[in-house]
Amino acid sequence: MNRIEIKNFNTELNKKAVLQRIGCGSKSSIYDTVSLYFDEIEYDFETLVMPYAAVCIENMRAYCLLTLGSSVSDYTRSLFDRGEGMRGLLADAMADEYLFALDAELSEHIKLLCAKNGWGVKERLSAPEDFPLSEQKIIAEKTGIDDVGVTEAFMLEPVKSMGYILEFTDDKNIFNAQHDCSKCSNFNCPRRSTISEGKFEILSGYEYKPFLSDGDSAVCIDIGTTTVVFELITDKGTLKTYKTINPQRRFGLDVLSRIEASNRGRGDELASLIRYTLVNGYNEVTNGFGDTKKIVIAGNTVMVHLLMNRSCKGLGEYPFKSNCLGTVKTTFDKLCDSNTAPVETIVFGGISPFVGGDIVSGLYMCDFDKSDKVNIFLDIGTNGEMAIGNAESIMVTSTAAGPAFEGGRISCGIGSVDGAICGVNLKSGTLKTIGNKPPAGLCGTGIAELLAELLDIGIVDNTGLLSDDYFISGYKLSEDIVFTQEDIRQVQMAKSAVRVGIETLARIYGVPLNNVDTFYLAGGFAYGLSVEKACKIGLLPQEVLGKTKILGNSSLGGCSKYCSQSDGDGRIEHIKSISSEFSLGETDGFEEEYIKNMNFS
């Protein structure tokens, strides 16, 4: 084993890149202020940063670990503690940008190493795209940097650290040591170099489009784990939409990572990140229009906890408890600790720790509280939330479907970007891609459609097994896009979790699925979904055929509806008062049903 340490770097901060990282371009309304803040803290940052890298070479692999040290993170935290949120955001962005630059500089050292040994770099492997987060512990152990460890959630600590593995090859003409953006799920990253012209498609459309009274205006905001969407609505309808990535993703892609970060004392930073995003988004969507009369916000339970800077301890351990079930009425300047206008602001509370205000908003949009017929509401994502009921009673639950239907954990899976395959017809040999661009990978709807097609022509059997011709190599859609046996297993687990949730929900409520009047399908995945093919793979039961309504972003739809109706407060509270939750995993026979629904028959 050979170990290399690098302590002397020539990295310099790029001010423009740092400001771009927090979405503050030269045309931003707060550019001058943020630029001044940068100048004020740049010296402090550069005196505290302690760049260090170690590379452990073993069996034609390099285990690489880079860190900026703990002082930078402590400095960032101190700024937040003093209430200097903007400076804290800047310091955090400086550290991210510095770490990327450090990585580029380490790449030059790797080139020298390869030249000396006659090697090339075949591939760069990173968590969680190429291996589980738990393997970061192996990288930390092999590189052995003092004061760099791994948390119980397998995140590197100090936060401003980076670990990855390089696989060497005897072909010295290959050098793939750089981060591969095509595999990364952060599609809005300012440093993205692959699919750089692609857009991350954030669907904000919804079926219900209410209009306000003459002269009224409002901003509706949906805070998602991945994205934040803003809409300016007036008496003339939706005038403008603004969409951005949730910057809290730097603390982890899923809600569990952010709960863990909040419980480790990072709640102030998480709150400042989303509040800055709300202020920036509000300014963007109202630019040229002026202040509005009302702001309505919905989001899942964890996102609302982080926005309100409330303890997430109850969300991270059994028995799970939420501190954000009540609707919050405040003003925008107080909510965001900012100098924005004191616009009346409403934040929808949730039903339970796992069913948040975004689902309440969706149920309100679909008039669950006014219907005398039983309906089912489904929001299929990494955490699939669902509800059944009518004006008398509503029952809700959630299921951990995993990220397969968002392109996660699929070998050639990607998000909804230009070039993502979203439709498949193997009989005609046609592929439909977002933006009509060359195929770049499979997004959720493409995954569902491809699997349905493979089942239809017999290449996959009802147990999920690929036929002998494709079992080892996988099914090739193109030279670079392959659907493997492991991919099918990931889909089976995801679809089984959703299907068992639907069937258990109806069983406990006491209504056969064929007696359900309407199945409402919400969210970006459902927006482009072929219901017939979803039934073919067993994601949805056959009873939904002819009874479905595709909603798009029902969280925004409910917010918009609330703005145009005077009885919104009473109806929202009524929905929550008649709703009850049950834990899907604790129901009798859940495991047996989950295993049974793994099959496609």
FIVOLO-490100 format. One record per residue (C-alpha): residue in three letters; x, y, z. Coordinates in Angstrom, 2 decimals, always signed. Each point is the difference from the previous one (the first is absolute). Example, Ala and Ser with C-alpha at 12.3 -4.5 7.8 and 13.67 -1.06 7.14 Angstrom:
> ALA/+12.30/-4.50/+7.80
> SER/+1.37/+3.44/-0.66
This chain:
> MET/+0.00/+0.00/+0.00
> ASN/+1.30/+3.45/-0.96
> ARG/-1.27/+3.18/+1.69
> ILE/+0.45/+3.57/-1.22
> GLU/-0.68/+3.17/+2.00
> ILE/-0.50/+3.42/-1.56
> LYS/+0.02/+3.09/+2.22
> ASN/+1.14/+2.79/-2.30
> PHE/-2.65/+1.16/-2.47
> ASN/-0.24/+3.07/-2.22
> THR/-3.79/+0.20/+0.04
> GLU/-1.61/+3.45/-0.28
> LEU/-3.61/+0.99/+0.49
> ASN/-2.01/+1.03/-3.05
> LYS/-2.42/+2.69/+1.16
> LYS/-2.28/-0.28/-3.02
> ALA/-0.29/-3.77/+0.42
> VAL/-0.76/+0.33/+3.72
> LEU/-2.80/+2.49/-0.57
> GLN/-1.38/-2.11/-2.81
> ARG/-0.04/-2.98/+2.35
> ILE/-2.62/+1.73/+2.19
> GLY/-1.95/+1.25/-3.01
> CYS/+1.20/+3.59/+0.19
> GLY/+0.99/+1.05/-3.52
> SER/+1.01/+3.52/-1.03
> LYS/-3.63/+0.82/-0.89
> SER/-1.34/-1.06/+3.38
> SER/-1.70/+2.71/+2.03
> ILE/+2.26/-0.74/+2.98
> TYR/+3.25/-0.46/-1.93
> ASP/+1.73/+3.15/+1.32
> THR/-0.77/-0.85/+3.63
> VAL/+1.12/-3.62/-0.30
> SER/+3.14/+1.04/-1.88
> LEU/+0.90/+2.37/+2.84
> TYR/-0.54/-2.76/+2.56
> PHE/+2.36/-2.23/-2.00
> ASP/+2.74/+2.63/+0.17
> GLU/-0.53/+0.38/+3.74
> ILE/+0.44/-3.67/+0.90
> GLU/+2.45/-1.14/-2.69
> TYR/+3.09/+0.65/+2.15
> ASP/-1.43/-1.81/+3.04
> PHE/-0.93/-2.97/-2.18
> GLU/+3.43/-0.29/-1.62
> THR/+1.81/+0.14/+3.34
> LEU/-2.17/-2.79/+1.42
> VAL/-0.09/-2.45/-2.90
> MET/+2.46/-2.87/+0.45
> PRO/+0.03/-2.02/-3.24
> TYR/+1.33/-3.52/+0.29
> ALA/-0.21/-3.10/-2.18
> ALA/+1.10/-3.60/+0.34
> VAL/+0.08/-2.72/-2.64
> CYS/+0.37/-3.68/+0.84
> ILE/+0.99/-2.21/-2.95
> GLU/-0.87/-3.67/+0.26
> ASN/-0.69/-2.68/-2.65
> MET/-0.24/+2.47/-2.90
> ARG/-2.36/+2.21/+1.96
> ALA/+0.50/+3.42/+1.56
> TYR/-2.05/+0.83/+3.08
> CYS/-0.15/+3.80/+0.06
> LEU/-1.05/+2.27/+2.85
> LEU/+0.06/+3.80/+0.03
> THR/-0.94/+2.34/+2.83
> LEU/+0.00/+3.70/+0.82
> GLY/+0.24/-0.70/+3.73
> SER/-2.47/+0.75/+2.74
> SER/+0.84/+3.70/+0.49
> VAL/-1.89/+1.06/-3.12
> SER/-3.13/-1.88/+1.12
> ASP/+0.33/+1.50/+3.49
> TYR/+0.31/+3.46/-1.54
> THR/-3.10/-0.53/-2.13
> ARG/-1.93/-1.22/+3.01
> SER/+1.11/+3.00/+2.06
> LEU/-1.37/+2.37/-2.64
> PHE/-3.38/-1.73/+0.15
> ASP/+0.12/+0.04/+3.81
> ARG/+0.50/+3.77/-0.08
> GLY/-3.02/+0.41/-2.26
> GLU/+2.13/+0.87/-3.05
> GLY/-1.82/-2.40/-2.31
> MET/+1.12/+1.53/-3.30
> ARG/+3.66/-0.05/+1.00
> GLY/-0.47/-3.56/+1.23
> LEU/-1.42/-1.02/-3.38
> LEU/+2.91/+1.65/-1.75
> ALA/+2.59/-1.71/+2.19
> ASP/-1.69/-3.33/-0.67
> ALA/+0.01/+0.65/-3.77
> MET/+3.65/+1.08/+0.17
> ALA/+0.87/-3.31/+1.62
> ASP/-1.88/-1.98/-2.65
> GLU/+1.70/+1.88/-2.82
> TYR/+3.41/-0.34/+1.67
> LEU/-0.51/-3.75/+0.41
> PHE/-0.81/-0.38/-3.71
> ALA/+3.10/+1.99/-0.92
> LEU/+2.07/-2.12/+2.38
> ASP/-1.29/-3.11/-1.72
> ALA/+1.07/+1.37/-3.39
> GLU/+3.47/+0.69/+1.38
> LEU/+0.26/-3.52/+1.44
> SER/-0.81/-1.28/-3.47
> GLU/+3.26/+1.54/-1.22
> HIS/+1.92/-1.94/+2.66
> ILE/-1.75/-3.19/-1.16
> LYS/+1.16/+0.74/-3.56
> LEU/+3.60/+0.11/+1.18
> LEU/-0.49/-3.25/+1.87
> CYS/-1.43/-1.64/-3.12
> ALA/+2.84/+1.30/-2.17
> LYS/+2.53/-1.45/+2.42
> ASN/-1.62/-3.46/+0.01
> GLY/-1.25/-0.17/-3.59
> TRP/-3.62/-0.09/+1.15
> GLY/-3.26/+1.61/-1.00
> VAL/-3.18/+0.55/+2.01
> LYS/-2.82/-2.20/-1.19
> GLU/-2.77/+1.31/+2.24
> ARG/-0.82/+2.17/+3.00
> LEU/-2.41/-1.51/+2.53
> SER/-1.96/+2.09/+2.51
> ALA/-2.76/-0.54/+2.54
> PRO/-2.90/-0.42/-0.28
> GLU/-0.02/-0.34/-3.81
> ASP/+2.60/-2.80/-0.22
> PHE/+0.13/-1.52/+3.47
> PRO/-1.93/+0.30/+3.28
> LEU/+0.75/+2.91/+2.31
> SER/+1.16/-2.53/+2.59
> GLU/+3.15/-0.62/-2.07
> GLN/+1.16/+3.53/+0.72
> LYS/+1.17/-1.46/+3.28
> ILE/+2.43/-2.21/-1.94
> ILE/+1.40/+3.04/-1.83
> ALA/+0.45/+1.86/+3.30
> GLU/+1.75/-2.99/+1.59
> LYS/+2.36/-0.63/-2.90
> THR/+1.05/+3.62/-0.46
> GLY/+0.34/+0.56/+3.73
> ILE/-0.31/+3.79/+0.23
> ASP/-0.05/+1.13/+3.61
> ASP/-3.22/+1.72/+1.07
> VAL/-1.96/-1.31/-2.99
> GLY/-2.59/-2.61/+0.86
> VAL/-3.38/-1.36/-1.02
> THR/-3.29/+0.63/+1.81
> GLU/-2.55/-2.69/+0.85
> ALA/-1.78/+0.96/-3.23
> PHE/+3.33/-0.58/-1.86
> MET/+0.49/+3.66/-0.84
> LEU/+3.55/+1.36/+0.11
> GLU/+0.83/+2.28/+2.90
> PRO/+1.15/+2.81/-0.18
> VAL/-2.79/+0.79/-2.46
> LYS/+2.33/+1.64/-2.52
> SER/+1.70/-3.25/-0.95
> MET/-0.21/-2.18/-3.10
> GLY/+0.82/-3.65/-0.59
> TYR/+0.07/-2.15/-3.12
> ILE/+1.78/-2.93/-1.65
> LEU/+2.00/+0.00/-3.25
> GLU/+0.46/-3.21/-1.96
> PHE/+3.31/-0.14/-1.89
> THR/+0.62/-1.72/-3.33
> ASP/+3.09/-0.92/-2.01
> ASP/-1.37/+2.15/-2.85
> LYS/+1.87/+3.25/+0.66
> ASN/-2.08/+1.84/-2.62
> ILE/-3.09/-0.08/+2.24
> PHE/-0.44/+2.54/+2.80
> ASN/-3.48/+0.03/+1.54
> ALA/+0.93/+1.42/+3.39
> GLN/-2.49/+2.84/-0.15
> HIS/-3.43/-0.04/+1.59
> ASP/-2.46/-1.53/-2.49
> CYS/-2.95/+2.39/-0.08
> SER/-2.06/-2.39/-2.12
> LYS/-0.32/-2.31/+3.01
> CYS/-0.68/+2.72/+2.52
> SER/-3.53/+0.74/+1.22
> ASN/+0.70/+3.71/+0.59
> PHE/-1.24/+1.19/-3.38
> ASN/+0.10/+3.67/+0.92
> CYS/+3.58/+0.02/+1.24
> PRO/+1.81/+3.13/-1.27
> ARG/+3.07/-2.13/-0.79
> ARG/-1.92/-2.51/-2.11
> SER/+1.94/-0.79/-3.17
> THR/-2.03/-2.81/-1.57
> ILE/-3.52/+0.53/-1.36
> SER/+0.89/+3.62/+0.67
> GLU/-2.66/+1.27/-2.35
> GLY/-2.63/-2.25/+1.54
> LYS/-2.64/+1.31/+2.33
> PHE/-1.14/-1.72/+3.13
> GLU/-3.70/-0.33/-0.70
> ILE/-2.01/+1.08/+3.01
> LEU/-3.66/-0.49/-0.78
> SER/-2.17/+2.69/+1.52
> GLY/-3.07/-0.50/-2.14
> TYR/-3.21/-1.12/+1.64
> GLU/-3.52/-0.57/-1.18
> TYR/-1.77/+2.58/+2.19
> LYS/+0.72/+3.63/-1.00
> PRO/-2.06/+2.39/+2.12
> PHE/-0.06/+3.76/-0.55
> LEU/+0.09/+2.65/+2.69
> SER/-2.32/+2.96/+0.33
> ASP/+0.82/+3.14/-1.98
> GLY/+3.23/+1.58/+1.18
> ASP/+0.99/-2.84/+2.35
> SER/+3.33/-1.78/-0.26
> ALA/+1.85/-2.72/+1.90
> VAL/+3.13/-2.13/-0.10
> CYS/-0.34/-3.75/+0.49
> ILE/+3.07/-2.01/+1.03
> ASP/+0.57/-3.75/+0.07
> ILE/+3.06/-0.99/+2.05
> GLY/+1.12/-3.45/-1.09
> THR/+2.95/-2.06/+1.13
> THR/+1.61/+0.46/-3.42
> THR/-1.61/+3.13/-1.44
> VAL/-1.75/+3.21/+1.00
> VAL/-2.63/+1.42/-2.37
> PHE/-1.52/+3.51/+0.09
> GLU/-3.07/+1.23/-1.86
> LEU/-1.32/+3.55/-0.25
> ILE/-3.79/-0.10/-0.46
> THR/-2.37/+2.89/-0.62
> ASP/-3.57/+0.54/-1.18
> LYS/+1.35/-0.84/-3.46
> GLY/+1.36/-3.40/+1.05
> THR/+3.61/-1.10/+0.40
> LEU/+2.28/+2.78/-1.22
> LYS/+3.41/-1.44/+0.79
> THR/+1.67/-3.15/+1.31
> TYR/+3.46/-0.23/+1.54
> LYS/+1.67/-3.34/+0.75
> THR/+3.20/-0.77/+1.84
> ILE/+1.83/-2.81/+1.76
> ASN/-0.35/-0.24/+3.78
> PRO/+3.48/+1.02/+1.24
> GLN/-0.37/-2.19/+3.08
> ARG/+1.03/-2.86/-2.29
> ARG/+3.61/+0.71/+1.03
> PHE/-0.94/-1.63/+3.33
> GLY/-1.37/-3.10/-1.76
> LEU/-2.37/-0.96/-2.79
> ASP/-2.71/-1.48/+2.22
> VAL/-1.98/+1.13/+3.03
> LEU/+1.79/-2.44/+2.34
> SER/+3.36/+1.64/-0.70
> ARG/-1.42/+3.42/+0.76
> ILE/-1.71/-1.17/+3.18
> GLU/+3.35/-1.38/+1.10
> ALA/+1.76/+3.27/-0.88
> SER/-2.59/+2.04/+1.89
> ASN/+0.32/-2.22/+3.04
> ARG/+3.79/+0.50/-0.09
> GLY/-0.46/+3.73/+0.51
> ARG/-0.23/+1.16/-3.62
> GLY/-3.61/+1.16/+0.25
> ASP/+0.88/+3.70/-0.21
> GLU/+1.92/-0.54/-3.23
> LEU/-2.74/-2.13/-1.54
> ALA/-2.59/+2.65/+0.91
> SER/+2.14/+2.82/-1.39
> LEU/+0.51/-1.86/-3.27
> ILE/-3.69/-0.49/-0.69
> ARG/-0.93/+3.48/+1.23
> TYR/+2.56/+1.56/-2.31
> THR/-1.46/-2.09/-2.82
> LEU/-3.51/+1.23/+0.82
> VAL/+1.08/+3.64/+0.01
> ASN/+1.94/-0.39/-3.24
> GLY/-2.85/-1.93/-1.66
> TYR/-2.61/+2.50/+1.13
> ASN/+2.08/+2.86/-1.41
> GLU/+0.46/-1.87/-3.27
> VAL/-3.64/-0.90/-0.51
> THR/-1.28/+3.49/+0.95
> ASN/+2.71/+1.95/-1.85
> GLY/-1.72/+2.79/-1.92
> PHE/-3.34/-0.72/+1.66
> GLY/+0.46/+1.21/+3.56
> ASP/-1.02/-1.41/+3.35
> THR/-2.96/-2.36/+0.18
> LYS/-2.83/-0.22/+2.51
> LYS/+0.63/-3.54/+1.17
> ILE/+2.56/-2.82/+0.00
> VAL/-1.06/-3.62/+0.49
> ILE/+2.57/-2.73/+0.65
> ALA/-0.30/-3.79/+0.06
> GLY/+2.64/-2.68/+0.42
> ASN/+0.62/-3.40/+1.47
> THR/+0.29/-0.26/+3.77
> VAL/+3.80/+0.06/+0.15
> MET/+0.30/+2.98/-2.34
> VAL/-2.44/+2.01/+2.12
> HIS/+1.87/-0.91/+3.20
> LEU/+3.24/+1.24/-1.56
> LEU/-1.65/+3.18/-1.28
> MET/-1.42/+0.79/+3.45
> ASN/+3.31/-1.06/+1.62
> ARG/-1.78/-2.40/+2.33
> SER/+1.56/-3.07/+1.55
> CYS/+0.04/-3.07/-2.24
> LYS/+0.77/-2.35/+2.88
> GLY/-3.55/-1.38/-0.02
> LEU/+0.28/-0.77/-3.72
> GLY/+3.17/-2.02/+0.40
> GLU/-0.93/-2.50/+2.68
> TYR/-2.94/-2.15/+1.09
> PRO/-2.67/+0.89/+1.03
> PHE/+0.04/+2.59/-2.77
> LYS/-1.40/+3.43/+0.81
> SER/-0.44/+3.23/-1.95
> ASN/+0.27/+3.58/+1.23
> CYS/-1.65/+1.45/-3.12
> LEU/-3.54/-1.35/-0.24
> GLY/-1.71/+3.36/+0.46
> THR/-0.44/+2.56/-2.78
> VAL/+2.32/+2.98/+0.58
> LYS/-1.12/+3.55/-0.74
> THR/+2.71/+2.64/+0.03
> THR/+1.57/+2.59/-2.28
> PHE/+2.72/-0.63/-2.55
> ASP/+2.57/+2.28/+1.62
> LYS/-0.39/-1.75/+3.36
> LEU/+0.04/-3.48/-1.49
> CYS/+3.20/+0.60/-1.96
> ASP/+1.75/+2.35/+2.45
> SER/+0.40/+2.45/-2.88
> ASN/-0.71/+3.52/-1.17
> THR/-2.67/-1.20/-2.40
> ALA/-3.51/+1.36/+0.06
> PRO/-2.27/-1.05/+2.90
> VAL/-2.30/-1.96/-2.31
> GLU/-2.57/-2.28/+1.69
> THR/+1.48/-3.50/-0.15
> ILE/-1.65/-3.37/+0.65
> VAL/+1.92/-3.28/+0.45
> PHE/-2.15/-3.12/-0.16
> GLY/+0.48/-2.46/+2.84
> GLY/-0.03/-3.75/-0.53
> ILE/-2.07/-2.94/+1.18
> SER/+2.82/-2.06/+1.50
> PRO/+3.80/-0.31/+0.06
> PHE/-0.12/-1.72/-3.39
> VAL/-2.93/+1.71/-1.72
> GLY/+0.62/+3.72/-0.29
> GLY/-1.59/+3.23/-1.06
> ASP/+0.67/-0.75/-3.67
> ILE/-2.40/-2.96/+0.21
> VAL/-2.55/+2.06/+1.95
> SER/+0.22/+2.53/-2.81
> GLY/-0.56/-2.73/-2.58
> LEU/-3.03/-1.42/+1.83
> TYR/-1.46/+3.50/+0.20
> MET/+0.59/+0.50/-3.72
> CYS/-1.85/-3.26/-0.74
> ASP/-2.98/+0.93/+2.25
> PHE/+0.34/-3.08/+2.20
> ASP/-1.87/+1.90/+2.71
> LYS/-2.99/+0.59/-2.27
> SER/-0.31/-3.39/-1.68
> ASP/-2.62/-2.55/+1.02
> LYS/+1.87/-2.64/-2.01
> VAL/+3.17/-1.81/+1.05
> ASN/+3.13/+1.12/-1.86
> ILE/+3.70/-0.86/+0.17
> PHE/+2.84/+2.51/-0.22
> LEU/+3.53/-1.19/-0.95
> ASP/+3.23/+2.01/-0.07
> ILE/+2.61/-2.47/-1.26
> GLY/+3.58/+0.91/+0.83
> THR/+2.84/-1.13/+2.22
> ASN/-2.45/+0.26/+2.88
> GLY/-3.35/-0.96/-1.48
> GLU/-2.84/+1.72/+1.86
> MET/-3.58/-1.13/-0.52
> ALA/-3.48/+0.64/+1.35
> ILE/-3.49/-1.47/-0.30
> GLY/-3.30/+1.48/+1.05
> ASN/-2.71/+2.59/-0.44
> ALA/-1.71/+2.78/+1.94
> GLU/-0.66/-2.29/+2.99
> SER/+3.44/-1.49/+0.61
> ILE/+3.43/-0.21/-1.58
> MET/+2.74/-2.53/+0.66
> VAL/+3.63/+0.62/-0.94
> THR/+3.26/-1.91/-0.08
> SER/+3.41/+0.13/-1.63
> THR/+2.33/-2.56/-1.48
> ALA/+3.76/+0.01/-0.48
> ALA/+0.03/-0.68/-3.74
> GLY/+3.60/+1.08/-0.49
> PRO/+1.35/+2.11/-2.87
> ALA/-0.38/-2.47/-2.91
> PHE/-2.90/+1.91/-1.58
> GLU/+2.08/+3.17/+0.17
> GLY/+2.92/-1.68/-1.80
> GLY/+1.90/-0.77/+3.21
> ARG/+1.88/-3.29/+0.52
> ILE/-0.57/-0.87/-3.67
> SER/+3.23/-0.63/-1.93
> CYS/-0.92/+2.41/-2.80
> GLY/-2.65/+1.91/+1.90
> ILE/-0.11/+3.80/-0.02
> GLY/-2.44/+2.70/+1.04
> SER/-2.39/+1.78/-2.31
> VAL/+2.59/+1.83/-2.07
> ASP/+0.26/+0.57/-3.73
> GLY/+0.89/-3.32/-1.60
> ALA/-1.64/-2.13/+2.68
> ILE/-1.94/-2.87/-1.57
> CYS/-3.59/+0.49/+1.15
> GLY/-1.85/-2.28/-2.46
> VAL/+0.81/-3.39/-1.51
> ASN/-1.61/-2.06/-2.78
> LEU/+2.15/-3.02/-0.80
> LYS/-2.33/-1.31/-2.69
> SER/+0.47/+3.11/-2.11
> GLY/+3.52/+0.57/+1.28
> THR/-0.75/+3.57/+1.08
> LEU/+1.26/+1.86/+3.05
> LYS/-1.47/+3.26/+1.25
> THR/+2.39/+2.36/+1.79
> ILE/-0.52/+3.24/+1.89
> GLY/+0.73/+2.91/-2.32
> ASN/+0.36/-2.42/-2.93
> LYS/+3.72/-0.18/+0.79
> PRO/+2.28/-3.03/-0.55
> PRO/-0.60/-2.68/+2.67
> ALA/+2.04/+0.65/+3.13
> GLY/-1.60/-2.44/+2.47
> LEU/-3.29/-1.23/+1.43
> CYS/-2.25/+2.18/+2.16
> GLY/-2.84/-1.42/+2.10
> THR/-2.69/-0.19/-2.68
> GLY/+2.48/-1.49/-2.47
> ILE/+0.95/-2.67/+2.52
> ALA/-3.65/-0.96/+0.52
> GLU/-0.72/-0.06/-3.74
> LEU/+3.11/-2.01/-0.87
> LEU/-0.78/-2.64/+2.59
> ALA/-3.60/-0.26/-1.20
> GLU/+1.25/-0.51/-3.57
> LEU/+2.53/-2.65/+1.07
> LEU/-2.75/-1.87/+1.85
> ASP/-2.28/+0.24/-3.01
> ILE/+2.49/-1.57/-2.42
> GLY/+1.20/-2.63/+2.47
> ILE/+3.56/+1.21/+0.62
> VAL/-0.90/+0.37/+3.69
> ASP/-2.18/-2.65/+1.68
> ASN/-2.54/+0.53/+2.76
> THR/+2.64/-0.58/+2.69
> GLY/+2.10/+2.85/-1.38
> LEU/+2.64/-2.25/-1.56
> LEU/+1.67/+1.08/-3.22
> SER/+0.18/-2.69/-2.68
> ASP/+3.30/-1.86/-0.49
> ASP/+1.09/+2.20/-2.91
> TYR/-0.06/+3.11/+2.19
> PHE/+0.53/-1.29/+3.55
> ILE/+3.72/+0.81/+0.16
> SER/+0.36/+2.94/-2.36
> GLY/-3.40/+1.63/+0.59
> TYR/-2.38/+1.38/-2.62
> LYS/+1.61/+2.65/-2.17
> LEU/-2.09/+2.94/-1.12
> SER/+3.08/+1.60/-1.52
> GLU/+3.75/-0.44/+0.17
> ASP/+0.17/+1.88/+3.31
> ILE/-3.42/-0.69/+1.54
> VAL/-0.53/-3.44/+1.51
> PHE/-2.80/-1.30/+2.23
> THR/+1.35/-2.72/+2.27
> GLN/-1.29/-2.76/+2.22
> GLU/+0.86/+2.05/+3.07
> ASP/-1.96/+2.94/-1.43
> ILE/-3.06/-2.23/-0.27
> ARG/+0.39/-1.02/+3.64
> GLN/+0.10/+3.66/+1.04
> VAL/-3.23/+0.66/-1.92
> GLN/-1.63/-3.09/+1.51
> MET/+0.69/+1.22/+3.53
> ALA/-1.30/+3.48/-0.78
> LYS/-3.15/-1.11/-1.78
> SER/-0.79/-2.60/+2.65
> ALA/+0.20/+2.61/+2.76
> VAL/-2.45/+2.27/-1.86
> ARG/-2.38/-2.81/-0.99
> VAL/-0.18/-1.46/+3.52
> GLY/-0.63/+3.50/+1.31
> ILE/-2.98/+0.49/-2.33
> GLU/-1.54/-3.38/+0.75
> THR/+0.54/+0.25/+3.77
> LEU/-1.42/+3.52/+0.06
> ALA/-3.22/-1.17/-1.67
> ARG/-0.23/-3.15/+2.15
> ILE/+0.35/+1.84/+3.32
> TYR/-2.42/+2.71/-1.12
> GLY/-2.45/-2.77/-0.85
> VAL/-0.66/+0.77/-3.66
> PRO/+0.81/-2.33/-2.94
> LEU/+2.20/+1.63/-2.63
> ASN/-2.72/-0.41/-2.64
> ASN/-2.27/+2.20/+2.14
> VAL/+2.45/+2.90/+0.00
> ASP/-1.42/+2.83/-2.12
> THR/+3.17/+1.87/-1.07
> PHE/+3.73/-0.66/+0.28
> TYR/+1.90/+3.31/+0.11
> LEU/+3.66/-0.34/-1.06
> ALA/+2.23/+2.89/+1.11
> GLY/+3.64/+0.94/-0.48
> GLY/+2.53/+0.25/-2.81
> PHE/+0.34/-3.75/-0.56
> ALA/-3.76/-0.48/-0.41
> TYR/-0.27/+3.03/-2.30
> GLY/+1.56/-1.85/-2.93
> LEU/-0.99/-3.53/+1.01
> SER/-1.83/-2.44/-2.25
> VAL/-2.65/-1.37/+2.37
> GLU/-0.40/-3.12/-2.15
> LYS/+3.71/-0.81/+0.21
> ALA/+0.04/+0.76/+3.72
> CYS/-2.71/-2.64/+0.35
> LYS/+1.98/-2.38/-2.21
> ILE/+2.95/-0.01/+2.41
> GLY/-2.30/-0.18/+3.03
> LEU/+0.80/+3.44/+1.35
> LEU/-3.71/+0.86/-0.13
> PRO/-2.94/-2.41/+0.28
> GLN/-2.20/-0.64/-3.02
> GLU/-2.89/+1.72/+1.78
> VAL/+1.52/+3.43/-0.76
> LEU/-0.55/-0.33/-3.75
> GLY/-2.54/+2.52/-1.18
> LYS/-0.16/+1.62/+3.43
> THR/+3.22/+2.01/+0.18
> LYS/+0.62/+3.74/+0.06
> ILE/+3.59/+1.19/-0.48
> LEU/+0.60/+3.09/+2.11
> GLY/+3.60/+1.11/-0.41
> ASN/+1.11/+2.13/+2.96
> SER/-3.04/-0.27/+2.26
> SER/+1.86/+1.71/+2.83
> LEU/+0.11/+3.20/-2.07
> GLY/-3.52/-0.65/-1.22
> GLY/-1.36/-0.02/+3.54
> CYS/+1.91/+3.16/+0.90
> SER/-1.42/+1.75/-3.03
> LYS/-3.52/-1.14/+0.81
> TYR/+0.37/+1.24/+3.58
> CYS/+0.86/+3.48/-1.28
> SER/-3.22/+0.31/-1.98
> GLN/-2.50/-1.38/+2.50
> SER/-1.15/+1.60/+3.23
> ASP/-0.70/-3.24/+1.86
> GLY/+3.50/-1.45/-0.39
> ASP/+0.96/+0.16/+3.69
> GLY/-3.04/-1.96/+1.14
> ARG/+0.31/-2.59/-2.73
> ILE/+3.71/-0.59/+0.59
> GLU/-0.61/-0.51/+3.73
> HIS/-2.97/-2.28/-0.72
> ILE/+2.14/-2.20/-2.24
> LYS/+2.57/-0.38/+2.76
> SER/-2.63/-0.59/+2.68
> ILE/-1.63/-2.92/-1.85
> SER/+3.32/-1.57/-1.00
> SER/+1.71/-2.86/+1.80
> GLU/+3.26/-1.78/-0.76
> PHE/+1.14/-3.59/+0.28
> SER/+3.48/-1.44/-0.34
> LEU/+0.19/-2.17/-3.08
> GLY/+2.96/-2.03/+1.24
> GLU/-1.80/-0.91/+3.24
> THR/-3.17/-1.40/-1.61
> ASP/-0.65/-3.72/+0.16
> GLY/+1.25/-1.89/-3.02
> PHE/+1.99/+2.92/-1.43
> GLU/+3.19/-2.00/-0.61
> GLU/-1.91/-2.86/-1.66
> GLU/-1.85/+2.42/-2.29
> TYR/+3.20/+1.86/-0.80
> ILE/+1.75/-3.21/-1.08
> LYS/-3.03/-1.14/-2.00
> ASN/-0.19/+3.28/-1.89
> MET/+3.64/-0.22/-1.03
> ASN/-1.21/-2.11/-2.89
> PHE/-1.51/+1.60/-3.09
> SER/-3.02/-2.30/-0.23
